[in-house]
Amino acid sequence: MTRQVRPVQCIGCPIGCAGEVVMEDGVVVETRGYACDTGDAYAAEEVVAPKRMVTTTLVVDNGCIEMLPVVSDKPVPKEAIFDCLRAVRKIVVTAPIEVDAIVVPDVLGFGFNFIAARGCTEKLVTEDDYLAASAAVAALAISDTPEDIAEPDGPVLVDTDNMPWHDPEMPIADRIEMAEGQPLAARIMATFAQSDCGRCGYDCVGYANALVLGTETRLSLCAAGGKETARALAQFADQIVADVDGEPAPPAAPGTSRDAPVETIFKSRHRLNGAASAKTIWHIELAPGESGLDYEVGDSLGIFPKNHPDLVEQVISRLGADGDRVFAGKTLRAVLTDDVALGAAPDKLFELISYLVGGARRIKAQELARGEDSDGDVAHLDVLAALEKFEGATPDAEAFLETLDALAPRLYSISSSPKLDRDHIDLTVDTVRYDIDGRTRHGVASTFLGERVAPGETLRAYVQKPHDFALTEDQDAPMIMVGPGAGIAPFRAFLHERQARHAKGRNWLFFGHRHEATDFLYKTEIERMQATGILSRLSLAWSRDGAKKFYVQDSMRQSGLDLWHWLEDGAYIYVCGDAKRMAKDVERALVEIVAEYGAHSIAESLSFVNGLKATGRFKLDVY
């Protein structure tokens, strides 16, 4: 028998949860050390512990009972006790089974109820303590049957993104399964990409609530979720229309929403990395002029791009259409350039094509319209590739346009401070370009800003407020910033802001890229900030310059003791960049540093880091 102890932590809750699982031959036989309300656990190491382990804790007279998951087919109406659970941190139980096995209803929609299994703090070390706490849990019972709980008036909204499925790494099918039985807003939210990227004009919570309240009716705004989210949301269309008589939201102020963009002037661009670099990253300057764009550091700028003209002409040619044909006052060429997305081919396009072909090709088009991928190429099928895949299928241009999604804005972290210079807004743009099947694909916004828009031209833009990435108002607090690549953008703005405010707090930047010689973005400016004392400390990581790849998280570990001292001094930590890999690796490194230099166990370190999040000292802007 192989016995292993694996550290795990719960995510998706306000407090956080940390502990260990004991595994025998790969099966979890014991959990211990949890100290949170509720969450979705994952392994803190590369070795995967249980895929999903949810616990709930109840505090009773300075002690607690640990709640472990048990499968239950018994439905429990959750709406009436949802707010109570979050507000007073108490578990409302139905009928207790027995003292040492108290079933707690699945109030958060995890797909199973909870069972009080044992004490989880040093306060509950004796059997008498445990029995007393168990009795206290039983005393909280509010009914013998779930049906006695009254339903609330009006739609039940989501008021937190601390849901177990609010994780961009979790497959959409798992998120939807976890949300079964939840109110409509929560089930809708589970279909989103969980990135809080803001491209929809909301965060995930706000978009879900707006759909439920009827103030938003568009179901295709989750650009990050793509076709997966669009298909999943389609199942809720009838419920949203039938259940809600919402009033439209009042018009947004100009420049504050994707629905109210303003014109701004493109001033200039210059390349930040060397000509020999494998990457092309631009410093972009825009002039707000009289547009009324008003921003703060930490905000993002939404840009409405234009499709690449070469791609537009190729689509027109494939359709065999006249680019000057007019639709609702605009030519086909103008519509394809300005209004519709030519990226991932939408299901409706394959549905249209299925009516234009027959036999096996018709079946293939129908499969693609359902989201099936028997050829394994759907991830590479943009609109042009979809037309090329079904050679000879030439839909009428008007019908074709009706199948396409609207061209969505792209968000870029603002890399300037209005307190230092209000005459321009700076962006740091990483150009996206890659080849598939002999054709070069161009990132629609990055190549628009980096190559195609000319100085003096106007473009439509708006300011998107961050979900939770504002610079601390404490001018004396130390600040640690981790931003590899273009993730440096908001931290350039933060440093400019602190310079303008004459802030006394120390500033430490962790930056990294591939090669120091070609990829040291803003090198001269950063070195000047070091010399003037604005930047107290700089740690660099070049992933391709050594025999072994070296990343920002490795640089953090290398300076672990000093980083821990900064945390002891009250430092705020900000991370910007890739959500699926970098941000997770940085958080894991932070946990290890807290454990090693703070003399904490892994479980305690996880709780410490989650505490930083809960108190606003650990903030992420990831995508």
Residue, then its C-alpha position, 0 to 999 in steps of 0.5 A: m500500500t502506498r500512503q501519501v500526504r498531499p497539501v491542498q487548498c480550497i479556492g473560490c471563497p472569501i477566506g480560503c481553505a488550506g490543509e492536507v489530504v492523506m491518500e492510500d493507493g491514490v484514494v483519499v482516506e483522510t483530510r485535515g487542517y482545513a480552516c475556511d468556509t467553502g471552496d474548491a480544492y486543488a493540489a498545491e504540488e504538481v501531483v494531482a490530489p483529489k480533483r475536487m474536494v470541498t469542505t465547510t467549517l462552522v465556528v462554535d465557541n472558538g472551535c469548529i467542526e470540519m464538514l466533509p463532502v458526502v454524495s446526496d440525491k436529496p435536493v435542497p432549496k438554497e436561495a433562502i439561506f444563501d445570504c445567511l450563510r455568507a453573512v454570519r458564517k453559520i451552516v443552516v442544517t436540516a434534520p441532523i442524522e446523528v451526533d457524529a454524522i450531521v448532514v448539512p445541505d448543499v447550500l452552495g450547489f456543489g452537487f453533494n451535501f456535507i457531513a460533519a466529520r471531526g474537529c479541525t482546530e486545537k480547541l476541539v481535541t477531546e471527544d467531549d469537545y467534539l460532541a459538544a460542538s456537534a450538538a451545537v450544530a444540531a441546535l442550528a437546525i431550522s426545519d426538518t424538511p427543506e420544503d419548509i424554507a420559504e422562497p425569496d421574492g424576485p430573482v436571486l442574484v450573484d453577489t460574489d465571484n467566490m464560487p467554486w467554479h470561478d476558475p479559468e482552468m476548470p472545464i466548462a462542463d465541470r463548472i456547469e455540473m457544479a452549478e446545477g440546482q443554483p439560481l439562474a444567475a449562478r448557473i449563467m455565471a458558471t458558463f462564462a470563462q471565469s477570467d473577469c477580463g472585462r471584454c463583455g463590459y462587466d465582470c462575470v458577476g455583473y454580466a450574469n446579474a444583468l442578464v437575469l434582471g433583463t437590463e442586458t439581453r445579449l448572450s454573446l458578450c463573453a469573448a473569452g468563453g468563445k463558442e463554448t460559452a455561447r452554446a451553454l448560454a443558449q439553453f438559458a435564452d428562453q428562461i431569461v426572456a420568459d422570466v424577466d421583465g427588466e428595464p434597460a440600463p440607463p445609458a453609460a457616460p461617454g467613454t465609460s462602457r463598450d456601449a458608449p465608446v468615444e473617439t481618441i487620436f492615435k499619436s505614435r508607436h515605437r517598438l520596445n524589444g529589439a529587431a532580433s527578438a522573436k516577439t514584437i511588443w509596442h509602446i502605443e500613445l493615444a491622445p484623449g483630446e476632447s473625448g472625455l476619457d477619464y482613467e486611473v492607474g489599474d484601469s484598462l482601455g477598450i479598443f475597437p479594432k478593424n479587421h486586417p484588410d487582406l483577410v477582408e479581401q480574401v473573404i469577399s473573394r471566397l464569397g464571390a461577392d461584390g465588396d461595394r454591395v451596400f447593406a444598411g448604408k454600409t458596403l460589404r467591405a466596410v461591414l467586414t472591416d468594422d463590424v463583424a468578427l472574422g475569427a473563430a467560425p460561429d456555429k451559425l455559419f456551419e449551420l448555414i453551410s449545411y444547407l448549401v452542401g449535401g451528403a457527407r459534407r452536409i453531415k460534417a457541417q451539421e456536426l461542426a454546428r453542434g460543436e463536434d470536432s471529428d476532424g480535430d481542426v475546429a480550433h483552427l477554423d476561422v471564418l475564412a478557413a470554414l469557407e475554404k473547408f467547404e469548397g464550393a459552398t458560397p452563401d449569399a453575402e447578406a445571409f453570411l453576414e447574419t451568421l457572424d458575431a459582432l467584432a468585440p473590443r479588446l482590452y489593454s492595461i493602461s501603462s501611464s498615470p494621469k497624475l504624471d501626464r494627462d495629455h496621453i494614454d499609453l498602452t503596451v501591446d504584444t503583437v499576435r501573429y502565427d501561421i496555420d496551414g500556410r496562412t498567417r493569422h493576425g491578432v485583430a487588435s494587436t496588429f491594428l494598433g502595432e501596424r495599421v492605424a496611422p498617427g493622427e487617425t481616430l479610433r473608438a475607445y472606452v475605459q474599463k474599470p478593473h475588477d479588483f486591481a486598484l493601487t493601494e491608497d497607502q502611500d507608505a506601504p511597500m509594493i511588490m509587482v510581478g509582471p513578465g512581458a507585456g504584464i509590466a504595463p500596469f506597473r509602469a503606471f503604478l510607478h508613475e503614479r507613486q512618483a507623482r504622489h511622492a509616495k514614500g513606500r518602497n517598490w519592488l518589480f519582478f520582470g522577465h522575458r526571453h532574452e535580456a539583450t532584446d526583450f528588456l522592455y522599458k529598460t532605460e526608463i526602469e534604470r532611471m527609476q532605479a537611479t532616482g529611487i522610485l524603484s527600490r528593487l528590481s529582480l529580472a528573469w530571462s527564460r532563454d538566456g541560461a541552460k535552464k529556463f528561469y522565470v519570475q517565480d524562480s526569481m521570487r524564490q531566489s529572493g524569498l527571505d527578503l520578499w518575506h520581510w517585505l510581507e511582514d512590513g505590510a507589502y501589497i502584491y500585484v500580479c499581471g499576466d497569464a492566468k493559466r500558468m504564470a499566475k498559478d506558478v507565482e502564487r505557488a512560489l509565494v506559498e512556498i516562500v511563506a512556508e520556508y521563511g515564515a516557519h509555516s506549514i504548507a497548510e498555514s501558508l496557503s491560509f496566509v496567502n488567502g488572507l492576503k487576498a481577503t484583505g486586498r493585499f494580493k491582487l491579480d490582473v490576469y487573462 
